[in-house]
């Protein structure tokens, strides 16, 4: 519609003077074209994203959208948010070690003024039940040494993980 009907495109370009896109690294080709068409001559586009966090290529997201942003929008100002205020130095050191291996990325180095923090460890469970049992056991050991239960949280990526975690936590 926007490509074939200049009057419709002009209407929407005048309707929105500024366009803001969050998680731009996860946009697909159609979304890229939509932003480009809507931004018109003004090109007042602000995007937020991180080329090291592109996780949706399996559903059509194109990392090229964020990698080519400066070419597509000459004069755009890029602000790197490299300082992390939440994570410890050990976590950011591990993150930097991983992201520097990405072959298609914008160069950056994460840093923090926070303390070193605990050393990282990993656990490879056999299945989701094994993983949930590990989490429950870890929580039990934290409580055993004085951690308050209401100070403990379990974060998980998808809802299907909740049931097995709930069952494991019924100790």
N, CA, C and O atoms as a DFTB+ gen file, in Angstrom:
684 C
 N C O
     1  1       0.832      -1.190       0.000
     2  2       0.000       0.000       0.000
     3  2       0.878       1.256       0.000
     4  3       0.668       2.169      -0.799
     5  1       1.853       1.290       0.897
     6  2       2.709       2.476       0.982
     7  2       3.617       2.618      -0.240
     8  3       3.940       3.731      -0.654
     9  1       4.020       1.499      -0.804
    10  2       4.880       1.550      -1.990
    11  2       4.101       1.971      -3.238
    12  3       4.607       2.730      -4.065
    13  1       2.888       1.483      -3.367
    14  2       2.127       1.685      -4.598
    15  2       1.251       2.937      -4.613
    16  3       0.795       3.365      -5.673
    17  1       1.018       3.520      -3.445
    18  2       0.113       4.676      -3.364
    19  2       0.815       5.851      -2.672
    20  3       0.776       5.972      -1.447
    21  1       1.451       6.708      -3.461
    22  2       2.197       7.848      -2.892
    23  2       1.348       8.755      -2.006
    24  3       1.855       9.332      -1.044
    25  1       0.059       8.887      -2.324
    26  2      -0.814       9.741      -1.516
    27  2      -1.009       9.160      -0.115
    28  3      -1.005       9.898       0.871
    29  1      -1.178       7.850      -0.029
    30  2      -1.321       7.179       1.273
    31  2      -0.005       7.282       2.045
    32  3      -0.002       7.588       3.238
    33  1       1.112       7.026       1.359
    34  2       2.434       7.120       1.989
    35  2       2.657       8.534       2.526
    36  3       3.109       8.699       3.659
    37  1       2.346       9.549       1.728
    38  2       2.528      10.949       2.144
    39  2       1.653      11.272       3.355
    40  3       2.078      12.001       4.251
    41  1       0.443      10.736       3.385
    42  2      -0.447      10.972       4.523
    43  2       0.179      10.457       5.821
    44  3       0.235      11.172       6.821
    45  1       0.648       9.208       5.792
    46  2       1.225       8.628       7.009
    47  2       2.577       9.233       7.356
    48  3       2.923       9.333       8.533
    49  1       3.334       9.630       6.363
    50  2       4.605      10.304       6.639
    51  2       4.365      11.639       7.337
    52  3       5.163      12.050       8.180
    53  1       3.282      12.310       6.997
    54  2       2.978      13.596       7.648
    55  2       2.309      13.395       9.003
    56  3       2.359      14.274       9.863
    57  1       1.686      12.240       9.189
    58  2       0.994      11.953      10.451
    59  2       1.980      11.738      11.591
    60  3       1.760      12.199      12.711
    61  1       3.075      11.029      11.294
    62  2       4.069      10.729      12.319
    63  2       5.388      11.387      11.950
    64  3       6.021      11.019      10.961
    65  1       5.790      12.346      12.737
    66  2       7.018      13.092      12.450
    67  2       8.259      12.324      12.896
    68  3       9.328      12.459      12.302
    69  1       8.110      11.525      13.937
    70  2       9.229      10.748      14.483
    71  2       8.817       9.291      14.609
    72  3       7.664       8.978      14.908
    73  1       9.772       8.414      14.377
    74  2       9.528       6.979      14.510
    75  2      10.567       6.416      15.466
    76  3      11.760       6.691      15.336
    77  1      10.104       5.630      16.422
    78  2      11.001       4.992      17.381
    79  2      10.767       3.484      17.314
    80  3       9.630       3.019      17.391
    81  1      11.855       2.729      17.169
    82  2      11.754       1.275      17.110
    83  2      12.653       0.684      18.187
    84  3      13.860       0.927      18.207
    85  1      12.061      -0.085      19.070
    86  2      12.826      -0.770      20.116
    87  2      13.179      -2.169      19.624
    88  3      12.460      -2.740      18.804
    89  1      14.272      -2.715      20.116
    90  2      14.741      -4.054      19.743
    91  2      14.913      -4.158      18.218
    92  3      14.490      -5.134      17.599
    93  1      15.533      -3.145      17.637
    94  2      15.692      -3.060      16.185
    95  2      16.457      -4.243      15.607
    96  3      16.265      -4.595      14.443
    97  1      17.315      -4.855      16.400
    98  2      18.067      -6.013      15.922
    99  2      17.150      -7.193      15.616
   100  3      17.560      -8.131      14.933
   101  1      15.930      -7.158      16.107
   102  2      14.988      -8.259      15.900
   103  2      13.922      -7.938      14.857
   104  3      12.910      -8.635      14.773
   105  1      14.137      -6.888      14.061
   106  2      13.176      -6.563      13.007
   107  2      13.456      -7.397      11.764
   108  3      14.594      -7.784      11.497
   109  1      12.396      -7.662      11.012
   110  2      12.547      -8.420       9.769
   111  2      12.544      -7.459       8.578
   112  3      12.461      -6.244       8.760
   113  1      12.632      -7.994       7.376
   114  2      12.731      -7.165       6.175
   115  2      11.476      -6.320       5.953
   116  3      11.577      -5.164       5.542
   117  1      10.303      -6.881       6.220
   118  2       9.056      -6.131       6.042
   119  2       8.994      -4.964       7.032
   120  3       8.617      -3.854       6.655
   121  1       9.357      -5.204       8.284
   122  2       9.365      -4.131       9.280
   123  2      10.386      -3.058       8.905
   124  3      10.134      -1.866       9.080
   125  1      11.529      -3.484       8.393
   126  2      12.552      -2.542       7.938
   127  2      11.987      -1.644       6.834
   128  3      12.144      -0.424       6.884
   129  1      11.335      -2.243       5.847
   130  2      10.760      -1.476       4.742
   131  2       9.673      -0.520       5.233
   132  3       9.578       0.612       4.759
   133  1       8.863      -0.971       6.175
   134  2       7.804      -0.129       6.722
   135  2       8.384       1.117       7.382
   136  3       7.909       2.226       7.140
   137  1       9.403       0.941       8.211
   138  2      10.054       2.079       8.873
   139  2      10.657       3.011       7.830
   140  3      10.515       4.230       7.924
   141  1      11.320       2.444       6.851
   142  2      11.970       3.246       5.818
   143  2      10.944       4.056       5.019
   144  3      11.161       5.237       4.745
   145  1       9.841       3.430       4.651
   146  2       8.799       4.135       3.899
   147  2       8.121       5.217       4.741
   148  3       7.841       6.309       4.246
   149  1       7.860       4.911       6.005
   150  2       7.173       5.877       6.859
   151  2       8.059       7.063       7.243
   152  3       7.561       8.158       7.501
   153  1       9.355       6.843       7.277
   154  2      10.249       7.928       7.709
   155  2      10.399       9.010       6.653
   156  3      10.814      10.123       6.977
   157  1      10.076       8.719       5.410
   158  2      10.066       9.727       4.352
   159  2      11.387      10.441       4.175
   160  3      12.460       9.880       4.398
   161  1      11.279      11.715       3.760
   162  2      12.481      12.521       3.520
   163  2      13.164      12.935       4.810
   164  3      14.383      13.098       4.847
   165  1      12.390      13.105       5.860
   166  2      12.928      13.587       7.133
   167  2      13.869      12.578       7.796
   168  3      14.865      12.960       8.410
   169  1      13.548      11.302       7.669
   170  2      14.366      10.228       8.268
   171  2      14.569      10.445       9.772
   172  3      15.654      10.200      10.298
   173  1      13.525      10.901      10.452
   174  2      13.582      11.082      11.909
   175  2      13.302       9.745      12.589
   176  3      12.217       9.506      13.119
   177  1      14.304       8.894      12.555
   178  2      14.160       7.550      13.082
   179  2      15.124       7.370      14.250
   180  3      16.310       7.685      14.157
   181  1      14.586       6.858      15.343
   182  2      15.407       6.509      16.503
   183  2      15.212       5.021      16.747
   184  3      14.088       4.554      16.934
   185  1      16.307       4.284      16.742
   186  2      16.201       2.859      17.034
   187  2      17.051       2.526      18.246
   188  3      18.072       3.159      18.516
   189  1      16.604       1.529      18.954
   190  2      17.339       1.008      20.098
   191  2      17.560      -0.463      19.816
   192  3      16.632      -1.177      19.438
   193  1      18.778      -0.912      19.999
   194  2      19.037      -2.318      19.754
   195  2      20.481      -2.664      20.007
   196  3      21.307      -1.796      20.289
   197  1      20.771      -3.932      19.904
   198  2      22.110      -4.435      20.182
   199  2      22.388      -5.593      19.236
   200  3      21.714      -6.621      19.282
   201  1      23.379      -5.418      18.384
   202  2      23.691      -6.463      17.401
   203  2      24.143      -7.761      18.066
   204  3      24.140      -8.814      17.427
   205  1      24.525      -7.701      19.317
   206  2      24.925      -8.914      20.033
   207  2      23.747      -9.635      20.678
   208  3      23.932     -10.679      21.303
   209  1      22.548      -9.096      20.536
   210  2      21.383      -9.727      21.142
   211  2      20.362     -10.179      20.106
   212  3      19.182     -10.322      20.426
   213  1      20.788     -10.400      18.896
   214  2      19.909     -10.840      17.827
   215  2      19.578     -12.314      18.038
   216  3      20.412     -13.184      17.783
   217  1      18.360     -12.595      18.505
   218  2      17.993     -13.978      18.807
   219  2      16.813     -14.474      17.998
   220  3      16.388     -15.616      18.170
   221  1      16.274     -13.642      17.120
   222  2      15.068     -14.036      16.407
   223  2      15.275     -14.256      14.912
   224  3      14.338     -14.081      14.133
   225  1      16.472     -14.632      14.501
   226  2      16.700     -14.903      13.079
   227  2      15.824     -16.062      12.611
   228  3      15.442     -16.119      11.442
   229  1      15.506     -16.977      13.511
   230  2      14.658     -18.121      13.167
   231  2      13.253     -17.704      12.768
   232  3      12.535     -18.474      12.130
   233  1      12.845     -16.465      13.145
   234  2      11.522     -16.000      12.718
   235  2      11.617     -14.832      11.740
   236  3      10.674     -14.057      11.578
   237  1      12.775     -14.723      11.095
   238  2      12.915     -13.761      10.010
   239  2      13.635     -12.473      10.348
   240  3      13.827     -11.633       9.469
   241  1      14.043     -12.290      11.601
   242  2      14.763     -11.061      11.956
   243  2      16.087     -11.023      11.198
   244  3      16.755     -12.043      11.025
   245  1      16.448      -9.825      10.751
   246  2      17.682      -9.652       9.994
   247  2      18.646      -8.753      10.748
   248  3      18.365      -7.574      10.964
   249  1      19.781      -9.307      11.149
   250  2      20.799      -8.535      11.856
   251  2      21.315      -7.402      10.985
   252  3      21.827      -6.407      11.498
   253  1      21.183      -7.545       9.667
   254  2      21.639      -6.504       8.735
   255  2      20.915      -5.188       8.976
   256  3      21.483      -4.125       8.723
   257  1      19.676      -5.230       9.458
   258  2      18.923      -3.996       9.693
   259  2      19.662      -3.065      10.645
   260  3      19.758      -1.865      10.386
   261  1      20.182      -3.601      11.738
   262  2      20.878      -2.744      12.699
   263  2      22.327      -2.494      12.268
   264  3      22.869      -1.415      12.506
   265  1      22.941      -3.476      11.646
   266  2      24.329      -3.300      11.212
   267  2      24.446      -2.243      10.122
   268  3      25.471      -1.566      10.029
   269  1      23.420      -2.091       9.300
   270  2      23.448      -1.126       8.201
   271  2      22.729       0.178       8.520
   272  3      22.559       1.021       7.639
   273  1      22.310       0.352       9.756
   274  2      21.511       1.525      10.114
   275  2      22.206       2.837       9.755
   276  3      21.578       3.743       9.206
   277  1      23.479       2.940      10.057
   278  2      24.201       4.193       9.783
   279  2      24.316       4.470       8.292
   280  3      24.329       5.630       7.880
   281  1      24.400       3.433       7.484
   282  2      24.423       3.617       6.030
   283  2      23.043       4.015       5.513
   284  3      22.925       4.858       4.624
   285  1      22.006       3.406       6.075
   286  2      20.638       3.688       5.642
   287  2      20.166       5.067       6.089
   288  3      19.317       5.682       5.445
   289  1      20.720       5.543       7.190
   290  2      20.332       6.836       7.741
   291  2      21.592       7.668       7.998
   292  3      22.002       7.838       9.146
   293  1      22.204       8.185       6.927
   294  2      23.439       8.971       7.082
   295  2      23.188      10.155       8.029
   296  3      22.132      10.788       7.991
   297  1      24.149      10.425       8.848
   298  2      23.998      11.505       9.816
   299  2      23.396      11.052      11.133
   300  3      23.297      11.836      12.076
   301  1      22.996       9.795      11.201
   302  2      22.439       9.282      12.457
   303  2      23.529       9.295      13.520
   304  3      24.694       9.021      13.235
   305  1      23.146       9.610      14.714
   306  2      24.084       9.612      15.836
   307  2      23.949       8.293      16.584
   308  3      22.850       7.907      16.981
   309  1      25.054       7.613      16.770
   310  2      25.055       6.332      17.465
   311  2      25.590       6.542      18.871
   312  3      26.653       7.132      19.064
   313  1      24.854       6.060      19.835
   314  2      25.266       6.151      21.234
   315  2      25.401       4.730      21.762
   316  3      24.415       4.000      21.863
   317  1      26.613       4.347      22.094
   318  2      26.843       3.015      22.644
   319  2      26.607       3.039      24.149
   320  3      27.131       3.899      24.856
   321  1      25.833       2.111      24.618
   322  2      25.584       1.979      26.051
   323  2      26.430       0.811      26.541
   324  3      25.948      -0.318      26.644
   325  1      27.677       1.089      26.838
   326  2      28.606       0.034      27.218
   327  2      28.679      -0.167      28.725
   328  3      29.014      -1.258      29.188
   329  1      28.369       0.877      29.498
   330  2      28.444       0.726      30.946
   331  2      27.202       0.026      31.466
   332  3      26.076       0.421      31.163
   333  1      27.420      -1.003      32.242
   334  2      26.351      -1.794      32.824
   335  2      26.301      -1.465      34.315
   336  3      27.329      -1.477      34.991
   337  1      25.120      -1.175      34.817
   338  2      24.969      -0.780      36.215
   339  2      24.476      -1.911      37.111
   340  3      24.461      -1.766      38.333
   341  1      24.072      -3.039      36.519
   342  2      23.489      -4.126      37.304
   343  2      24.423      -5.299      37.509
   344  3      24.468      -5.879      38.594
   345  1      25.170      -5.652      36.474
   346  2      25.955      -6.884      36.528
   347  2      27.314      -6.668      37.173
   348  3      27.804      -5.544      37.277
   349  1      27.904      -7.768      37.600
   350  2      29.233      -7.715      38.201
   351  2      30.309      -7.798      37.119
   352  3      30.018      -8.101      35.961
   353  1      31.541      -7.529      37.508
   354  2      32.654      -7.595      36.562
   355  2      32.840      -9.000      36.010
   356  3      33.164      -9.158      34.833
   357  1      32.642     -10.021      36.835
   358  2      32.794     -11.393      36.344
   359  2      31.759     -11.728      35.266
   360  3      32.079     -12.391      34.280
   361  1      30.550     -11.281      35.453
   362  2      29.504     -11.538      34.460
   363  2      29.829     -10.817      33.157
   364  3      29.694     -11.398      32.080
   365  1      30.256      -9.555      33.244
   366  2      30.564      -8.810      32.024
   367  2      31.808      -9.327      31.336
   368  3      31.905      -9.267      30.110
   369  1      32.751      -9.829      32.091
   370  2      33.938     -10.428      31.494
   371  2      33.532     -11.649      30.661
   372  3      34.010     -11.831      29.541
   373  1      32.660     -12.468      31.210
   374  2      32.167     -13.640      30.470
   375  2      31.372     -13.202      29.244
   376  3      31.529     -13.776      28.167
   377  1      30.523     -12.194      29.399
   378  2      29.721     -11.699      28.274
   379  2      30.624     -11.169      27.163
   380  3      30.402     -11.467      25.989
   381  1      31.638     -10.387      27.526
   382  2      32.565      -9.868      26.515
   383  2      33.291     -10.995      25.792
   384  3      33.517     -10.915      24.585
   385  1      33.655     -12.042      26.522
   386  2      34.333     -13.184      25.902
   387  2      33.437     -13.868      24.876
   388  3      33.918     -14.346      23.849
   389  1      32.154     -13.914      25.149
   390  2      31.224     -14.565      24.236
   391  2      30.929     -13.668      23.028
   392  3      31.012     -14.125      21.888
   393  1      30.591     -12.408      23.265
   394  2      30.142     -11.559      22.159
   395  2      31.260     -11.189      21.197
   396  3      30.983     -10.881      20.037
   397  1      32.507     -11.208      21.636
   398  2      33.592     -10.890      20.701
   399  2      33.735     -11.959      19.627
   400  3      34.384     -11.727      18.607
   401  1      33.141     -13.115      19.843
   402  2      33.180     -14.187      18.839
   403  2      32.117     -14.007      17.758
   404  3      32.161     -14.682      16.730
   405  1      31.159     -13.101      17.982
   406  2      30.147     -12.826      16.954
   407  2      30.838     -12.224      15.737
   408  3      31.611     -11.274      15.867
   409  1      30.569     -12.762      14.580
   410  2      31.245     -12.290      13.379
   411  2      30.578     -11.048      12.783
   412  3      31.234     -10.257      12.106
   413  1      29.284     -10.876      13.031
   414  2      28.568      -9.718      12.507
   415  2      28.084      -8.882      13.679
   416  3      27.042      -9.165      14.269
   417  1      28.854      -7.844      14.012
   418  2      28.506      -7.033      15.177
   419  2      29.135      -5.658      15.080
   420  3      30.064      -5.438      14.302
   421  1      28.621      -4.738      15.877
   422  2      29.234      -3.434      16.076
   423  2      30.149      -3.561      17.284
   424  3      29.756      -4.095      18.322
   425  1      31.349      -3.075      17.144
   426  2      32.347      -3.217      18.211
   427  2      31.926      -2.436      19.458
   428  3      31.521      -1.277      19.375
   429  1      32.031      -3.089      20.602
   430  2      31.800      -2.444      21.893
   431  2      32.400      -3.325      22.979
   432  3      32.610      -4.521      22.775
   433  1      32.670      -2.733      24.121
   434  2      33.184      -3.470      25.268
   435  2      32.351      -3.094      26.478
   436  3      32.338      -1.936      26.894
   437  1      31.666      -4.054      27.034
   438  2      30.847      -3.819      28.221
   439  2      31.742      -3.669      29.444
   440  3      32.746      -4.367      29.581
   441  1      31.367      -2.749      30.333
   442  2      32.131      -2.580      31.565
   443  2      31.204      -2.144      32.688
   444  3      30.070      -1.722      32.458
   445  1      31.712      -2.256      33.903
   446  2      30.953      -1.828      35.071
   447  2      31.912      -1.316      36.127
   448  3      33.095      -1.658      36.129
   449  1      31.400      -0.508      37.009
   450  2      32.170      -0.075      38.172
   451  2      31.777      -0.897      39.400
   452  3      32.246      -0.629      40.506
   453  1      30.926      -1.887      39.205
   454  2      30.506      -2.767      40.290
   455  2      31.655      -3.680      40.717
   456  3      32.707      -3.708      40.078
   457  1      31.446      -4.419      41.794
   458  2      32.462      -5.326      42.318
   459  2      32.648      -6.535      41.398
   460  3      31.895      -6.727      40.443
   461  1      33.663      -7.341      41.704
   462  2      33.966      -8.523      40.888
   463  2      32.805      -9.498      40.861
   464  3      32.457     -10.020      39.802
   465  1      32.205      -9.747      42.013
   466  2      31.077     -10.675      42.083
   467  2      31.522     -12.121      42.151
   468  3      32.711     -12.434      42.079
   469  1      30.539     -12.991      42.292
   470  2      30.828     -14.431      42.366
   471  2      31.363     -14.927      41.035
   472  3      31.067     -14.370      39.978
   473  1      32.158     -15.989      41.110
   474  2      32.612     -16.639      39.891
   475  2      31.426     -17.305      39.214
   476  3      30.498     -17.753      39.886
   477  1      31.449     -17.371      37.921
   478  2      30.364     -18.011      37.192
   479  2      30.518     -19.520      37.238
   480  3      31.626     -20.052      37.304
   481  1      29.396     -20.185      37.202
   482  2      29.400     -21.643      37.116
   483  2      28.324     -22.030      36.122
   484  3      27.463     -21.221      35.775
   485  1      28.378     -23.257      35.672
   486  2      27.352     -23.704      34.741
   487  2      26.843     -25.072      35.178
   488  3      27.516     -25.811      35.896
   489  1      25.654     -25.377      34.731
   490  2      25.049     -26.658      35.007
   491  2      24.379     -27.133      33.730
   492  3      23.583     -26.403      33.139
   493  1      24.686     -28.325      33.307
   494  2      24.049     -28.905      32.130
   495  2      23.168     -30.052      32.590
   496  3      23.655     -31.139      32.900
   497  1      21.890     -29.804      32.631
   498  2      20.954     -30.823      33.069
   499  2      20.627     -31.789      31.954
   500  3      20.732     -31.459      30.773
   501  1      20.228     -32.989      32.345
   502  2      19.837     -34.016      31.392
   503  2      18.533     -33.636      30.692
   504  3      18.373     -33.854      29.491
   505  1      17.604     -33.064      31.462
   506  2      16.322     -32.633      30.915
   507  2      15.757     -31.543      31.823
   508  3      16.429     -31.112      32.760
   509  1      14.524     -31.090      31.555
   510  2      13.931     -30.008      32.341
   511  2      13.703     -30.393      33.794
   512  3      13.766     -29.529      34.669
   513  1      13.441     -31.658      34.075
   514  2      13.251     -32.110      35.453
   515  2      14.569     -32.038      36.218
   516  3      14.606     -31.595      37.366
   517  1      15.624     -32.465      35.590
   518  2      16.952     -32.395      36.187
   519  2      17.332     -30.939      36.460
   520  3      17.886     -30.621      37.512
   521  1      17.034     -30.066      35.510
   522  2      17.319     -28.642      35.668
   523  2      16.515     -28.054      36.834
   524  3      17.061     -27.313      37.652
   525  1      15.250     -28.375      36.909
   526  2      14.390     -27.872      37.982
   527  2      14.847     -28.394      39.343
   528  3      14.832     -27.658      40.329
   529  1      15.248     -29.646      39.397
   530  2      15.760     -30.228      40.641
   531  2      17.016     -29.475      41.093
   532  3      17.183     -29.206      42.283
   533  1      17.891     -29.138      40.155
   534  2      19.100     -28.379      40.473
   535  2      18.740     -27.023      41.075
   536  3      19.328     -26.606      42.073
   537  1      17.774     -26.341      40.466
   538  2      17.345     -25.026      40.960
   539  2      16.785     -25.159      42.369
   540  3      17.133     -24.369      43.247
   541  1      15.935     -26.132      42.595
   542  2      15.328     -26.330      43.921
   543  2      16.383     -26.662      44.969
   544  3      16.322     -26.165      46.094
   545  1      17.337     -27.489      44.608
   546  2      18.418     -27.848      45.538
   547  2      19.263     -26.631      45.875
   548  3      19.651     -26.441      47.028
   549  1      19.547     -25.816      44.889
   550  2      20.341     -24.587      45.107
   551  2      19.600     -23.632      46.032
   552  3      20.202     -23.024      46.917
   553  1      18.299     -23.501      45.826
   554  2      17.489     -22.632      46.685
   555  2      17.482     -23.163      48.110
   556  3      17.628     -22.390      49.057
   557  1      17.315     -24.465      48.277
   558  2      17.309     -25.071      49.614
   559  2      18.632     -24.807      50.323
   560  3      18.643     -24.520      51.520
   561  1      19.747     -24.900      49.601
   562  2      21.043     -24.659      50.245
   563  2      21.217     -23.183      50.607
   564  3      21.862     -22.869      51.607
   565  1      20.657     -22.282      49.814
   566  2      20.719     -20.851      50.156
   567  2      19.916     -20.565      51.429
   568  3      20.368     -19.823      52.301
   569  1      18.744     -21.150      51.525
   570  2      17.901     -20.958      52.710
   571  2      18.583     -21.563      53.939
   572  3      18.517     -21.007      55.035
   573  1      19.226     -22.687      53.742
   574  2      19.922     -23.372      54.834
   575  2      21.026     -22.505      55.450
   576  3      21.291     -22.591      56.649
   577  1      21.657     -21.681      54.634
   578  2      22.736     -20.823      55.154
   579  2      22.242     -19.424      55.502
   580  3      23.051     -18.520      55.713
   581  1      20.910     -19.231      55.564
   582  2      20.375     -17.986      56.074
   583  2      19.696     -17.059      55.087
   584  3      19.227     -15.994      55.489
   585  1      19.623     -17.413      53.820
   586  2      18.925     -16.556      52.861
   587  2      17.431     -16.557      53.169
   588  3      16.857     -17.592      53.509
   589  1      16.819     -15.405      53.047
   590  2      15.374     -15.296      53.245
   591  2      14.657     -15.779      51.988
   592  3      14.997     -15.339      50.889
   593  1      13.690     -16.656      52.114
   594  2      12.975     -17.151      50.932
   595  2      12.387     -16.036      50.065
   596  3      12.360     -16.152      48.840
   597  1      11.914     -14.953      50.698
   598  2      11.315     -13.874      49.900
   599  2      12.373     -13.013      49.198
   600  3      12.032     -12.057      48.501
   601  1      13.648     -13.350      49.378
   602  2      14.726     -12.639      48.678
   603  2      15.244     -13.459      47.492
   604  3      16.230     -13.086      46.858
   605  1      14.579     -14.570      47.200
   606  2      15.010     -15.465      46.127
   607  2      13.968     -15.434      45.005
   608  3      12.764     -15.489      45.256
   609  1      14.449     -15.347      43.780
   610  2      13.565     -15.366      42.609
   611  2      14.119     -16.343      41.585
   612  3      15.331     -16.537      41.486
   613  1      13.241     -16.937      40.847
   614  2      13.636     -17.820      39.753
   615  2      13.138     -17.185      38.456
   616  3      11.941     -16.950      38.289
   617  1      14.044     -16.917      37.567
   618  2      13.686     -16.345      36.274
   619  2      13.788     -17.439      35.221
   620  3      14.743     -18.216      35.208
   621  1      12.812     -17.493      34.354
   622  2      12.845     -18.471      33.269
   623  2      12.333     -17.803      32.007
   624  3      11.581     -16.830      32.062
   625  1      12.755     -18.343      30.859
   626  2      12.498     -17.690      29.583
   627  2      11.090     -17.943      29.048
   628  3      10.480     -17.028      28.496
   629  1      10.568     -19.133      29.192
   630  2       9.267     -19.448      28.603
   631  2       8.338     -20.074      29.631
   632  3       8.780     -20.728      30.575
   633  1       7.055     -19.863      29.430
   634  2       6.057     -20.327      30.400
   635  2       6.033     -21.831      30.589
   636  3       5.693     -22.304      31.674
   637  1       6.387     -22.600      29.561
   638  2       6.326     -24.054      29.712
   639  2       7.290     -24.555      30.784
   640  3       7.143     -25.676      31.270
   641  1       8.269     -23.741      31.156
   642  2       9.224     -24.151      32.184
   643  2       8.639     -24.033      33.591
   644  3       9.164     -24.638      34.526
   645  1       7.586     -23.283      33.750
   646  2       7.068     -22.994      35.093
   647  2       6.558     -24.234      35.818
   648  3       6.799     -24.383      37.016
   649  1       5.868     -25.114      35.128
   650  2       5.244     -26.271      35.794
   651  2       6.281     -27.172      36.461
   652  3       6.125     -27.533      37.627
   653  1       7.333     -27.538      35.735
   654  2       8.337     -28.420      36.301
   655  2       9.101     -27.725      37.441
   656  3       9.513     -28.373      38.403
   657  1       9.282     -26.416      37.324
   658  2       9.924     -25.678      38.422
   659  2       9.021     -25.658      39.662
   660  3       9.491     -25.864      40.781
   661  1       7.742     -25.412      39.456
   662  2       6.790     -25.422      40.570
   663  2       6.791     -26.757      41.293
   664  3       6.792     -26.807      42.523
   665  1       6.791     -27.824      40.535
   666  2       6.782     -29.156      41.140
   667  2       8.058     -29.419      41.916
   668  3       8.005     -29.999      43.000
   669  1       9.200     -29.008      41.392
   670  2      10.474     -29.213      42.069
   671  2      10.575     -28.382      43.348
   672  3      11.254     -28.771      44.298
   673  1       9.893     -27.231      43.362
   674  2       9.973     -26.329      44.516
   675  2       9.004     -26.716      45.633
   676  3       8.996     -26.064      46.678
   677  1       8.221     -27.713      45.453
   678  2       7.300     -28.179      46.486
   679  2       8.045     -29.074      47.476
   680  3       7.652     -30.219      47.702
   681  1       9.117     -28.551      48.061
   682  2       9.923     -29.333      49.014
   683  2       9.659     -28.888      50.421
   684  3      10.244     -29.429      51.359
